[in-house]
Amino acid sequence: MKETDSMYRSVADSSRTEKVTRERIAQQYPALHQSETRARAGVQQTQAARVQQQTRRYEPPAPTRSGPKLGR
């Protein structure tokens, strides 16, 4: 249990550190931040489209009128 708690704390700390770093970059380099934000949004849209394509339901082929030939 302690290992799990430690892991979650580490992930939370890393997340907070990244958030602070992104905010600092946004203030110091607004153009860089804007382009990174646009790029990240584009990647997320691409991933969402890919997931949507993968979750399509199976549609069996349409029935046809021709069945097995009886040799007439």
C-alpha positions as CSV (number, residue, x, y, z in Angstrom):
1,M,0.0,0.0,0.0
2,K,2.9,2.4,0.8
3,E,4.4,1.8,-2.6
4,T,1.1,2.7,-4.3
5,D,0.7,5.8,-2.2
6,S,4.3,6.8,-3.0
7,M,3.7,6.2,-6.7
8,Y,0.5,8.4,-6.7
9,R,2.3,11.2,-4.8
10,S,5.1,11.1,-7.3
11,V,2.7,11.3,-10.3
12,A,0.9,14.2,-8.6
13,D,4.1,16.0,-7.9
14,S,5.2,15.6,-11.5
15,S,1.9,16.8,-12.7
16,R,2.1,20.0,-10.5
17,T,5.7,20.6,-11.7
18,E,4.7,20.3,-15.3
19,K,1.7,22.7,-14.8
20,V,4.0,25.3,-13.2
21,T,6.5,24.9,-16.0
22,R,3.8,25.3,-18.6
23,E,2.5,28.5,-16.9
24,R,6.0,30.0,-16.7
25,I,6.6,29.2,-20.4
26,A,3.2,30.7,-21.3
27,Q,4.2,34.0,-19.6
28,Q,7.8,34.1,-20.9
29,Y,7.1,32.8,-24.4
30,P,3.5,33.4,-25.4
31,A,4.0,32.6,-29.1
32,L,5.7,29.2,-28.2
33,H,2.9,28.4,-25.8
34,Q,0.2,29.2,-28.3
35,S,1.8,27.0,-31.0
36,E,2.3,24.2,-28.5
37,T,-1.3,24.5,-27.4
38,R,-2.6,24.3,-31.0
39,A,-0.4,21.3,-31.7
40,R,-1.6,19.5,-28.6
41,A,-5.2,20.1,-29.6
42,G,-4.5,18.8,-33.1
43,V,-3.0,15.6,-31.7
44,Q,-6.0,15.1,-29.4
45,Q,-8.4,15.6,-32.3
46,T,-6.5,13.0,-34.3
47,Q,-6.6,10.6,-31.5
48,A,-10.3,11.1,-30.9
49,A,-11.0,10.5,-34.6
50,R,-8.9,7.3,-34.5
51,V,-10.8,6.0,-31.4
52,Q,-14.1,6.8,-33.1
53,Q,-13.1,4.8,-36.2
54,Q,-12.1,1.9,-34.0
55,T,-15.3,1.8,-32.1
56,R,-17.6,1.4,-35.1
57,R,-19.9,-1.5,-34.8
58,Y,-19.7,-4.5,-37.0
59,E,-22.1,-4.5,-39.9
60,P,-22.6,-7.9,-41.5
61,P,-22.7,-7.9,-45.3
62,A,-26.1,-7.4,-46.9
63,P,-27.9,-10.5,-47.8
64,T,-27.7,-11.5,-51.4
65,R,-30.3,-13.3,-53.5
66,S,-28.0,-15.8,-55.0
67,G,-27.4,-18.9,-53.0
68,P,-25.6,-22.1,-53.8
69,K,-26.2,-23.5,-57.2
70,L,-28.2,-26.7,-57.4
71,G,-26.8,-27.8,-60.7
72,R,-30.0,-27.5,-62.8
